Amino acid sequence: MYSAVDKELARLEKLNIITPVDYSEWAAPIVVVRKANGNIRIRGDYSTGQNSALQPHQYPLPLQEDIFAKLANCKIFSQIDLSDAFLQAEIDEQYRHLLTINIHRGLYH
């Protein structure tokens, strides 16, 4: 599993999605999950303390009925397949330190 994690970390670093750092006030361990296609997904486990230290923004999910009501008169629909969709939202540089992960290779933003 370490080789698969190293390979995925190298891919993310090459794409400038993660960046090695020497120090961070926050660091979360990772959770590695095997996807259905055999690849792995690396996630930070922020439940280890950081989540409780942050002030959450409350955005209630809309009710299913409200969504369908808004779509009732729509005529055109599309389907988008976003590979690694969570990686497509760039994090503002001033907040990247909050997403630091701690792995066997060191710290990464």
N, CA, C and O atoms as a DFTB+ gen file, in Angstrom:
436 C
 N C O
     1  1       0.814      -1.197       0.000
     2  2       0.000       0.000       0.000
     3  2       0.857       1.260       0.000
     4  3       0.466       2.269      -0.585
     5  1       2.040       1.216       0.659
     6  2       2.914       2.393       0.674
     7  2       3.312       2.817      -0.731
     8  3       3.380       4.013      -1.015
     9  1       3.576       1.863      -1.615
    10  2       3.984       2.223      -2.975
    11  2       2.848       2.914      -3.715
    12  3       3.092       3.849      -4.477
    13  1       1.603       2.471      -3.506
    14  2       0.457       3.112      -4.136
    15  2       0.266       4.524      -3.592
    16  3      -0.049       5.445      -4.345
    17  1       0.456       4.695      -2.288
    18  2       0.348       6.022      -1.673
    19  2       1.453       6.933      -2.204
    20  3       1.190       8.084      -2.550
    21  1       2.684       6.429      -2.271
    22  2       3.792       7.232      -2.798
    23  2       3.538       7.640      -4.251
    24  3       3.823       8.772      -4.641
    25  1       3.010       6.727      -5.034
    26  2       2.716       7.017      -6.443
    27  2       1.658       8.109      -6.559
    28  3       1.792       9.027      -7.369
    29  1       0.605       8.007      -5.748
    30  2      -0.458       9.014      -5.780
    31  2       0.047      10.358      -5.260
    32  3      -0.302      11.398      -5.818
    33  1       0.856      10.358      -4.210
    34  2       1.432      11.606      -3.708
    35  2       2.321      12.260      -4.754
    36  3       2.290      13.480      -4.914
    37  1       3.112      11.465      -5.470
    38  2       3.965      12.003      -6.534
    39  2       3.116      12.624      -7.642
    40  3       3.464      13.676      -8.178
    41  1       2.003      11.974      -7.983
    42  2       1.103      12.507      -9.011
    43  2       0.501      13.840      -8.559
    44  3       0.472      14.801      -9.328
    45  1       0.023      13.900      -7.313
    46  2      -0.578      15.128      -6.789
    47  2       0.440      16.254      -6.690
    48  3       0.119      17.413      -6.953
    49  1       1.670      15.913      -6.309
    50  2       2.722      16.928      -6.216
    51  2       3.102      17.438      -7.603
    52  3       3.306      18.638      -7.781
    53  1       3.199      16.552      -8.580
    54  2       3.537      16.946      -9.956
    55  2       2.475      17.882     -10.529
    56  3       2.796      18.792     -11.293
    57  1       1.214      17.660     -10.162
    58  2       0.114      18.504     -10.630
    59  2      -0.041      19.786      -9.803
    60  3      -0.959      20.571     -10.043
    61  1       0.850      19.997      -8.833
    62  2       0.804      21.160      -7.929
    63  2      -0.483      21.213      -7.110
    64  3      -0.972      22.291      -6.771
    65  1      -1.021      20.044      -6.800
    66  2      -2.199      19.964      -5.944
    67  2      -1.774      19.957      -4.486
    68  3      -2.451      20.537      -3.637
    69  1      -0.664      19.309      -4.194
    70  2      -0.094      19.337      -2.846
    71  2       1.332      19.877      -2.935
    72  3       2.001      19.744      -3.959
    73  1       1.776      20.482      -1.848
    74  2       3.105      21.084      -1.786
    75  2       3.759      20.710      -0.469
    76  3       3.144      20.871       0.585
    77  1       5.002      20.211      -0.500
    78  2       5.672      19.892       0.767
    79  2       5.987      21.165       1.552
    80  3       6.346      22.190       0.974
    81  1       5.849      21.084       2.871
    82  2       6.179      22.213       3.743
    83  2       6.995      21.696       4.920
    84  3       6.936      20.514       5.260
    85  1       7.756      22.592       5.536
    86  2       8.594      22.218       6.675
    87  2       7.862      22.311       8.005
    88  3       8.189      21.593       8.950
    89  1       6.861      23.204       8.081
    90  2       6.198      23.461       9.358
    91  2       4.744      23.834       9.110
    92  3       4.412      24.444       8.094
    93  1       3.894      23.465      10.037
    94  2       2.503      23.900      10.008
    95  2       1.941      23.840      11.417
    96  3       2.264      22.933      12.186
    97  1       1.096      24.810      11.754
    98  2       0.442      24.800      13.064
    99  2      -0.548      23.652      13.168
   100  3      -0.781      23.130      14.258
   101  1      -1.129      23.258      12.053
   102  2      -2.101      22.174      11.998
   103  2      -1.564      21.075      11.109
   104  3      -0.903      21.351      10.108
   105  1      -1.835      19.854      11.456
   106  2      -1.510      18.724      10.592
   107  2      -2.439      17.572      10.934
   108  3      -2.607      17.210      12.099
   109  1      -3.032      17.009       9.904
   110  2      -3.963      15.898      10.086
   111  2      -3.372      14.637       9.467
   112  3      -2.657      14.713       8.467
   113  1      -3.664      13.489      10.049
   114  2      -3.240      12.239       9.413
   115  2      -4.079      11.996       8.161
   116  3      -5.085      12.670       7.938
   117  1      -3.662      11.041       7.359
   118  2      -4.423      10.737       6.151
   119  2      -5.210       9.448       6.310
   120  3      -4.911       8.609       7.159
   121  1      -6.205       9.320       5.481
   122  2      -6.980       8.096       5.337
   123  2      -6.868       7.711       3.869
   124  3      -7.103       8.537       2.986
   125  1      -6.512       6.465       3.610
   126  2      -6.367       5.987       2.239
   127  2      -7.507       5.020       1.942
   128  3      -7.741       4.065       2.683
   129  1      -8.210       5.285       0.848
   130  2      -9.352       4.470       0.456
   131  2      -9.128       3.980      -0.970
   132  3      -8.738       4.751      -1.845
   133  1      -9.375       2.702      -1.194
   134  2      -9.268       2.166      -2.550
   135  2     -10.586       2.410      -3.274
   136  3     -11.655       2.051      -2.780
   137  1     -10.498       3.031      -4.462
   138  2     -11.674       3.309      -5.277
   139  2     -12.093       2.048      -6.027
   140  3     -11.349       1.069      -6.080
   141  1     -13.285       2.086      -6.602
   142  2     -13.818       0.939      -7.339
   143  2     -12.936       0.561      -8.525
   144  3     -12.876      -0.607      -8.908
   145  1     -12.248       1.554      -9.111
   146  2     -11.399       1.269     -10.273
   147  2     -10.005       0.775      -9.878
   148  3      -9.168       0.537     -10.749
   149  1      -9.749       0.618      -8.584
   150  2      -8.461       0.110      -8.116
   151  2      -7.487       1.193      -7.689
   152  3      -6.542       0.908      -6.953
   153  1      -7.691       2.429      -8.131
   154  2      -6.835       3.539      -7.700
   155  2      -7.119       3.851      -6.236
   156  3      -8.057       3.315      -5.646
   157  1      -6.303       4.716      -5.662
   158  2      -6.537       5.093      -4.268
   159  2      -6.927       6.553      -4.168
   160  3      -6.618       7.362      -5.043
   161  1      -7.601       6.867      -3.099
   162  2      -7.991       8.243      -2.779
   163  2      -7.367       8.564      -1.434
   164  3      -7.507       7.804      -0.475
   165  1      -6.678       9.695      -1.371
   166  2      -6.037      10.136      -0.127
   167  2      -6.825      11.313       0.431
   168  3      -7.078      12.295      -0.267
   169  1      -7.205      11.200       1.691
   170  2      -7.966      12.256       2.355
   171  2      -7.323      12.584       3.694
   172  3      -6.747      11.720       4.355
   173  1      -7.435      13.850       4.077
   174  2      -7.013      14.237       5.412
   175  2      -8.098      13.868       6.408
   176  3      -9.283      14.038       6.122
   177  1      -7.713      13.372       7.563
   178  2      -8.671      13.035       8.619
   179  2      -8.712      14.188       9.617
   180  3      -8.018      14.169      10.633
   181  1      -9.524      15.179       9.318
   182  2      -9.583      16.386      10.134
   183  2     -10.440      16.213      11.384
   184  3     -10.583      17.142      12.178
   185  1     -11.005      15.029      11.554
   186  2     -11.809      14.772      12.747
   187  2     -10.937      14.567      13.983
   188  3     -11.463      14.442      15.089
   189  1      -9.626      14.531      13.818
   190  2      -8.719      14.262      14.936
   191  2      -8.496      15.465      15.833
   192  3      -7.699      15.384      16.768
   193  1      -9.167      16.570      15.586
   194  2      -9.018      17.727      16.465
   195  2      -9.272      19.041      15.773
   196  3      -9.801      19.967      16.388
   197  1      -8.915      19.145      14.531
   198  2      -9.052      20.417      13.834
   199  2     -10.512      20.792      13.609
   200  3     -10.872      21.960      13.757
   201  1     -11.348      19.844      13.260
   202  2     -12.758      20.160      13.026
   203  2     -13.396      20.824      14.238
   204  3     -14.179      21.762      14.086
   205  1     -13.077      20.355      15.428
   206  2     -13.682      20.928      16.630
   207  2     -13.142      22.325      16.945
   208  3     -13.775      23.075      17.688
   209  1     -11.987      22.681      16.393
   210  2     -11.406      23.996      16.649
   211  2     -11.909      25.061      15.673
   212  3     -11.743      26.255      15.919
   213  1     -12.515      24.637      14.579
   214  2     -12.997      25.585      13.578
   215  2     -14.443      25.958      13.826
   216  3     -15.202      25.191      14.419
   217  1     -14.820      27.143      13.370
   218  2     -16.210      27.566      13.457
   219  2     -16.873      27.199      12.132
   220  3     -16.518      27.746      11.088
   221  1     -17.824      26.286      12.168
   222  2     -18.441      25.846      10.914
   223  2     -19.428      26.866      10.363
   224  3     -20.072      27.604      11.109
   225  1     -19.527      26.887       9.048
   226  2     -20.575      27.650       8.383
   227  2     -21.752      26.705       8.210
   228  3     -21.576      25.575       7.756
   229  1     -22.929      27.145       8.561
   230  2     -24.110      26.296       8.484
   231  2     -24.850      26.569       7.177
   232  3     -25.416      27.646       6.990
   233  1     -24.844      25.604       6.293
   234  2     -25.578      25.676       5.038
   235  2     -26.503      24.468       4.975
   236  3     -26.070      23.384       4.585
   237  1     -27.767      24.636       5.351
   238  2     -28.673      23.488       5.337
   239  2     -28.891      22.988       3.911
   240  3     -29.004      23.782       2.978
   241  1     -28.949      21.676       3.753
   242  2     -29.214      21.093       2.447
   243  2     -30.658      21.357       2.061
   244  3     -31.545      21.281       2.912
   245  1     -30.914      21.669       0.789
   246  2     -32.298      21.902       0.374
   247  2     -33.089      20.591       0.391
   248  3     -32.526      19.505       0.253
   249  1     -34.372      20.717       0.560
   250  2     -35.243      19.553       0.532
   251  2     -35.376      19.052      -0.903
   252  3     -35.344      19.836      -1.852
   253  1     -35.522      17.760      -1.045
   254  2     -35.660      17.148      -2.360
   255  2     -36.833      17.756      -3.135
   256  3     -36.724      17.999      -4.337
   257  1     -37.935      17.995      -2.460
   258  2     -39.114      18.568      -3.101
   259  2     -38.827      19.959      -3.658
   260  3     -39.317      20.309      -4.732
   261  1     -38.037      20.755      -2.937
   262  2     -37.695      22.102      -3.396
   263  2     -36.820      22.044      -4.648
   264  3     -36.992      22.848      -5.565
   265  1     -35.888      21.101      -4.687
   266  2     -35.024      20.950      -5.868
   267  2     -35.857      20.580      -7.087
   268  3     -35.715      21.180      -8.152
   269  1     -36.732      19.582      -6.920
   270  2     -37.563      19.147      -8.046
   271  2     -38.511      20.243      -8.501
   272  3     -38.787      20.353      -9.696
   273  1     -39.013      21.046      -7.594
   274  2     -39.899      22.151      -7.959
   275  2     -39.157      23.172      -8.817
   276  3     -39.730      23.719      -9.759
   277  1     -37.902      23.431      -8.504
   278  2     -37.115      24.381      -9.295
   279  2     -36.780      23.829     -10.674
   280  3     -36.603      24.592     -11.624
   281  1     -36.692      22.515     -10.789
   282  2     -36.360      21.875     -12.062
   283  2     -37.584      21.590     -12.930
   284  3     -37.441      21.172     -14.079
   285  1     -38.775      21.809     -12.399
   286  2     -40.014      21.395     -13.071
   287  2     -40.150      21.952     -14.486
   288  3     -40.606      21.230     -15.373
   289  1     -39.781      23.179     -14.724
   290  2     -39.968      23.796     -16.047
   291  2     -38.703      23.799     -16.898
   292  3     -38.672      24.421     -17.960
   293  1     -37.686      23.126     -16.449
   294  2     -36.436      23.087     -17.217
   295  2     -36.596      22.197     -18.439
   296  3     -37.329      21.208     -18.412
   297  1     -35.897      22.562     -19.519
   298  2     -36.005      21.818     -20.764
   299  2     -34.691      21.167     -21.171
   300  3     -34.693      20.183     -21.911
   301  1     -33.588      21.693     -20.706
   302  2     -32.278      21.158     -21.086
   303  2     -31.534      20.732     -19.830
   304  3     -31.440      21.490     -18.864
   305  1     -31.009      19.518     -19.853
   306  2     -30.238      18.983     -18.745
   307  2     -28.913      18.473     -19.290
   308  3     -28.817      18.118     -20.465
   309  1     -27.917      18.436     -18.462
   310  2     -26.625      17.890     -18.874
   311  2     -26.051      17.075     -17.724
   312  3     -26.468      17.190     -16.571
   313  1     -25.095      16.264     -18.081
   314  2     -24.417      15.450     -17.083
   315  2     -22.931      15.729     -17.211
   316  3     -22.381      15.686     -18.311
   317  1     -22.285      16.012     -16.100
   318  2     -20.862      16.321     -16.095
   319  2     -20.159      15.292     -15.230
   320  3     -20.569      15.033     -14.098
   321  1     -19.113      14.715     -15.761
   322  2     -18.313      13.752     -15.008
   323  2     -17.014      14.446     -14.625
   324  3     -16.151      14.656     -15.477
   325  1     -16.865      14.800     -13.369
   326  2     -15.666      15.490     -12.907
   327  2     -14.745      14.498     -12.212
   328  3     -15.028      14.040     -11.105
   329  1     -13.661      14.180     -12.862
   330  2     -12.685      13.279     -12.261
   331  2     -11.958      14.017     -11.150
   332  3     -11.468      15.126     -11.364
   333  1     -11.879      13.425      -9.975
   334  2     -11.242      14.058      -8.817
   335  2     -11.805      15.458      -8.568
   336  3     -11.053      16.415      -8.383
   337  1     -13.119      15.564      -8.566
   338  2     -13.791      16.858      -8.470
   339  2     -13.326      17.682      -7.275
   340  3     -13.218      18.904      -7.373
   341  1     -13.048      17.023      -6.141
   342  2     -12.628      17.754      -4.953
   343  2     -11.295      18.467      -5.160
   344  3     -10.982      19.403      -4.424
   345  1     -10.507      18.046      -6.144
   346  2      -9.219      18.677      -6.413
   347  2      -9.353      19.896      -7.327
   348  3      -8.377      20.616      -7.538
   349  1     -10.522      20.130      -7.859
   350  2     -10.711      21.207      -8.821
   351  2     -11.065      22.538      -8.174
   352  3     -11.157      23.553      -8.864
   353  1     -11.261      22.548      -6.880
   354  2     -11.531      23.791      -6.156
   355  2     -10.232      24.253      -5.501
   356  3      -9.746      23.636      -4.554
   357  1      -9.679      25.345      -6.019
   358  2      -8.418      25.840      -5.472
   359  2      -8.654      26.525      -4.129
   360  3      -9.591      27.307      -3.970
   361  1      -7.795      26.220      -3.179
   362  2      -7.899      26.793      -1.840
   363  2      -7.049      28.061      -1.786
   364  3      -5.898      28.066      -2.225
   365  1      -7.621      29.126      -1.248
   366  2      -6.895      30.379      -1.100
   367  2      -5.634      30.134      -0.271
   368  3      -5.669      29.400       0.716
   369  1      -4.543      30.738      -0.667
   370  2      -3.254      30.489      -0.027
   371  2      -3.264      30.745       1.480
   372  3      -2.568      30.057       2.227
   373  1      -4.044      31.725       1.931
   374  2      -4.063      32.033       3.365
   375  2      -4.712      30.934       4.208
   376  3      -4.566      30.928       5.430
   377  1      -5.434      29.997       3.564
   378  2      -6.104      28.928       4.303
   379  2      -5.462      27.552       4.093
   380  3      -5.875      26.582       4.729
   381  1      -4.486      27.455       3.233
   382  2      -3.890      26.152       2.920
   383  2      -3.243      25.494       4.134
   384  3      -3.225      24.268       4.242
   385  1      -2.717      26.301       5.041
   386  2      -2.076      25.715       6.225
   387  2      -3.071      24.914       7.072
   388  3      -2.677      24.011       7.811
   389  1      -4.362      25.249       6.961
   390  2      -5.378      24.517       7.720
   391  2      -5.618      23.116       7.164
   392  3      -6.199      22.269       7.843
   393  1      -5.179      22.873       5.945
   394  2      -5.406      21.585       5.297
   395  2      -4.139      20.748       5.212
   396  3      -4.049      19.843       4.383
   397  1      -3.176      21.036       6.044
   398  2      -1.918      20.289       6.033
   399  2      -2.159      18.840       6.427
   400  3      -2.880      18.544       7.379
   401  1      -1.528      17.937       5.658
   402  2      -1.593      16.519       5.997
   403  2      -0.207      16.065       6.431
   404  3       0.809      16.558       5.941
   405  1      -0.186      15.120       7.356
   406  2       1.052      14.583       7.907
   407  2       1.164      13.132       7.452
   408  3       0.353      12.290       7.838
   409  1       2.169      12.846       6.635
   410  2       2.328      11.498       6.101
   411  2       3.752      11.016       6.337
   412  3       4.578      11.744       6.887
   413  1       4.032       9.808       5.928
   414  2       5.358       9.231       6.143
   415  2       6.458       9.979       5.393
   416  3       7.637       9.797       5.694
   417  1       6.092      10.818       4.419
   418  2       7.076      11.615       3.673
   419  2       7.227      13.022       4.232
   420  3       8.066      13.782       3.747
   421  1       6.439      13.392       5.239
   422  2       6.507      14.733       5.805
   423  2       5.163      15.442       5.761
   424  3       4.109      14.812       5.679
   425  1       5.224      16.764       5.816
   426  2       4.015      17.592       5.802
   427  2       3.741      18.127       4.397
   428  3       4.660      18.469       3.653
   429  1       2.474      18.188       4.062
   430  2       2.051      18.736       2.758
   431  2       0.845      19.638       2.957
   432  3      -0.053      19.344       3.745
   433  1       0.848      20.755       2.215
   434  2      -0.353      21.625       2.123
   435  2      -1.118      21.141       0.919
   436  3      -2.173      21.688       0.597
